[in-house]
Amino acid sequence: MLEAVGHDFMEKFFTCCESTLAEDGLLVLQIRALGFNDKFIRTWEYYFDYYAAGFKTCTLGDYQIVFSRPGNVAAFGDPYNVVPSTY
């Protein structure tokens, strides 16, 4: 089974990133305690912004793939269900 899952958690994930990367956020404090500087933190902010833009424009996406034996109804339920997609 192949399922597009990026759109389901995108907003929650990036909200969490914003709060942890805030100036007094837990992640920033932990990163600084490890000896990393502001340039490293800005690189991560760029990384998250890049992926946020990619998800919003459907240029990027996350997919979940489930592998199973043929006839394993417990894993998939109805084998004739349509696989959800972001398109």
Number of C-alpha atoms within 10 A of each C-alpha: 13 12 15 16 15 19 16 11 10 17 14 10 13 15 11 12 17 14 14 16 19 14 12 10 13 12 16 19 15 12 15 13 10 9 7 13 12 11 9 12 17 12 11 14 15 12 11 16 15 12 16 17 12 13 17 14 10 13 9 13 16 15 13 10 10 10 9 12 7 7 10 10 11 8 13 14 10 9 13 7 8 9 10 11 12 13 5
